[in-house]
Amino acid sequence: MIEQLPFLMWPFLALLCIAGIHVYLGLHVVEREVIFVDLSLAQLAVLGAAVATLWGLDPHDPPTYAAALGFTVLGAAVFSFTRSERGRVPQEAIIGIVYAVAAAATVLILNNAPHGAEHIRDVLVGQLLAVGREDVLRLALLYTGVGALHVLWRRKFLLISHDPAAARAAGINVKGWDFLFYVTFGITVTASVELGGVLVVFSYLIVPSVTAVLFARGVGTRLAIGWAVAALASALGMLTSVWLSAPPGASVVCVFGALLVLAALARPLITRRA
Amino acid sequence: MRPPDATTRARALAFGAAVLLGTCGALVAPARSDPKPLSVITTTEDLAAIAREVGGERVRAIALCRGYQDPHFVDAKPSYMVQLRNAALFVQVGRDLEIGWAPGLLNGARNPRILPGAPGFVDASAQVQVIEIPQTVSRSQGDVHPYGNPHYWLDPANGAPIARAIRDGLVRVSPADAALFERRCAEFESRLGAAVARWKAEARSLGLAGRKVVTYHRSWSYFARAFDLEVVDFVEPRPGIPPSPNHVQDLVARMKRGDVALLVMEDFFDPRLPRRISEQTGVPLVILPTSVADEPAIRTYFDLFDRLFAAIGPALEGGTRR
């Protein structure tokens, strides 16, 4: 175990960074019932990168990253404009459609793309063990920025997620704030998916906040529970990976599942006492 | 109306005979020199390149898998069905390399001439000495090949048995051209023999023999055997299953011992982990094509090995200097 520590340190720190911001964003996502929005936005980013290769750009060029970001912002616009309380089309349907079409369009573009384009698909798989110091610094910087925005305007962000009608009544531009929410969300998940892959990022987003919702009502308590669950799952997941000699990403996701089952079983005991 | 005189009748007769002869000639001629080339469909670009060497102008060889794609995984497209339906000859690498996609395409194309067992079906591995045939096979080892390592085209000497298998197939489907195919195949073999001697000399001058390398997959076993390299470990030992931290740790420790000259990787895999391992250990990473047409400049089977040596040489020197 000890000799593996230096190699696992950076991936583990990256997971803690991911936990920091995703647990918070996950509370929004569960509240808004847009569970698969991260998959949809990540797939849009991949589509953007694929389109960039059509212009002859290398998958690792900065303009490719800009194209990926551009498509994510486009998705943010779509999701903020399709949200309405009395709409007959649930927002999950729009999210699913965007995901399917973006994934299919990526296949069509890569079908005849020049050499090297197949690496674009790697973005969705992630490679936790390849994470190094620069990756962690980049993540920490990016997430601090996103986190600062959300701390600064926490009242507005929380209100538009929790009760959009009240927000509108209070004179808040809900569509505008929704757009800003999805832009920050898209930037966050695009960066994390590239390192951890879609399965890992989905777990960090949804499992801690679902666990927290089982036990608490207030945002502060939920955040605390979520962060604790995510940190525990990161550590146990890495240990499991070493113990079973298994891929770390899959190990972390399964540990998340196990923790959620344990939490659900323990819930009656804890709530009865409370 | 006047009855036709003798000269008119003779002219008409001559004209009729000429038309008849001409028609017969046109019908008979194609059998002697068919202008339409035989359609040869191969799974990989390497096989197509060798089929062009053997068939020359008489064949039109097209590969289904692009040179830069992983030949284990190819998405079927409708155009493949059309190509296979009209094919006179189908050539595969075999040894289960294309097991995930070629059998389905062959069945779907409804062309009995190229089904396994038919004259138009060629398994290019038939005359190749295949290595790494496992004793036991289990899914727990990942995506392994029970019939041995299928990456045999990366030993240039294997170009000869591949060419002979293709030649035999071409002779079966077009016996009239047998002499041409036999001559061209022999020419290819002698050119290849000379080139192999040249590459071996290049390997010697690079000091390749006996050097230890780490590769991403088992794709390089034949190349290593041909040029006396020793593959000591793999980045992804179980194909298709991401490596565990334990394995990466062991690998890094092994590579830090200092006797590993190169980290070799196929260019269709995710380079992030090999790059990080290379940074950690100081062992130079060289990302190499594994097929003809992987890059536009690699047009022939000869170009492929020229390109491999052009990349390995500088990488090796860069590593030694460190």
HADDOCK unambig.tbl for C-alpha pairs under 7 A between the chains (distance, minus, plus):
assign (segid A and resid 4 and name CA) (segid B and resid 246 and name CA) 6.83 0.50 0.50
assign (segid A and resid 4 and name CA) (segid B and resid 249 and name CA) 6.15 0.50 0.50
assign (segid A and resid 7 and name CA) (segid B and resid 249 and name CA) 6.79 0.50 0.50
assign (segid A and resid 115 and name CA) (segid B and resid 68 and name CA) 6.31 0.50 0.50
assign (segid A and resid 119 and name CA) (segid B and resid 270 and name CA) 6.28 0.50 0.50
assign (segid A and resid 122 and name CA) (segid B and resid 270 and name CA) 6.26 0.50 0.50
assign (segid A and resid 127 and name CA) (segid B and resid 273 and name CA) 6.95 0.50 0.50
assign (segid A and resid 129 and name CA) (segid B and resid 245 and name CA) 6.89 0.50 0.50
assign (segid A and resid 129 and name CA) (segid B and resid 273 and name CA) 6.67 0.50 0.50
assign (segid A and resid 130 and name CA) (segid B and resid 272 and name CA) 5.76 0.50 0.50
assign (segid A and resid 130 and name CA) (segid B and resid 273 and name CA) 4.37 0.50 0.50
assign (segid A and resid 130 and name CA) (segid B and resid 276 and name CA) 5.77 0.50 0.50
assign (segid A and resid 241 and name CA) (segid B and resid 244 and name CA) 6.77 0.50 0.50
assign (segid A and resid 241 and name CA) (segid B and resid 245 and name CA) 6.97 0.50 0.50
assign (segid A and resid 242 and name CA) (segid B and resid 245 and name CA) 6.06 0.50 0.50
assign (segid A and resid 242 and name CA) (segid B and resid 246 and name CA) 5.89 0.50 0.50
assign (segid A and resid 245 and name CA) (segid B and resid 244 and name CA) 5.18 0.50 0.50
assign (segid A and resid 245 and name CA) (segid B and resid 245 and name CA) 6.74 0.50 0.50
assign (segid A and resid 245 and name CA) (segid B and resid 246 and name CA) 5.77 0.50 0.50
assign (segid A and resid 246 and name CA) (segid B and resid 244 and name CA) 4.63 0.50 0.50
assign (segid A and resid 247 and name CA) (segid B and resid 242 and name CA) 5.62 0.50 0.50
assign (segid A and resid 247 and name CA) (segid B and resid 243 and name CA) 5.73 0.50 0.50
assign (segid A and resid 247 and name CA) (segid B and resid 244 and name CA) 4.49 0.50 0.50
assign (segid A and resid 248 and name CA) (segid B and resid 244 and name CA) 6.62 0.50 0.50
